[in-house]
Amino acid sequence: MSCGEPHETDCSEVLDHLYEFLDKEMPDSDCTKFEVHFEECSPCLEKYGLEQAVKKLVKRCCGSDDVPTDLRSKVMGRIDLIRSGHLVPEQDITAVAPATHTPTPTATPAPQE
């Protein structure tokens, strides 16, 4: 996406690193570049606002859920691969081994006489 206007920091760079900005995982100098870009570019500012709202909603709705350790490891591994520019295999990272479930015995009605 691009607004078509020239900017010191290109729209594609801003959008490629939007979550790093949202998560405060980038150097202050890059954050400043992004803030300047948002002041100049309403489409990117809108996208930023939308992603920020989604992030807040997810945190509010799911923030207290415990994440299985193996799922967290898979997700973080995939994020690292994407950030390093490697292709990621097309497989479902959310596929976690199903929990074993012991059926609860049901009461059998007493025979009627």
Secondary structure, 3 states (H helix, E strand, C coil): CCCCCCCCCCHHHHHHCHHHHHCCCCCHHHHHHHHHHHHHCHHHHHHHHHHHHHHHHHHHHHCCCCCCHHHHHHHHHHHHHHHCCCCCCCCCCCCCCCCCCCCCCCCCCCCCC
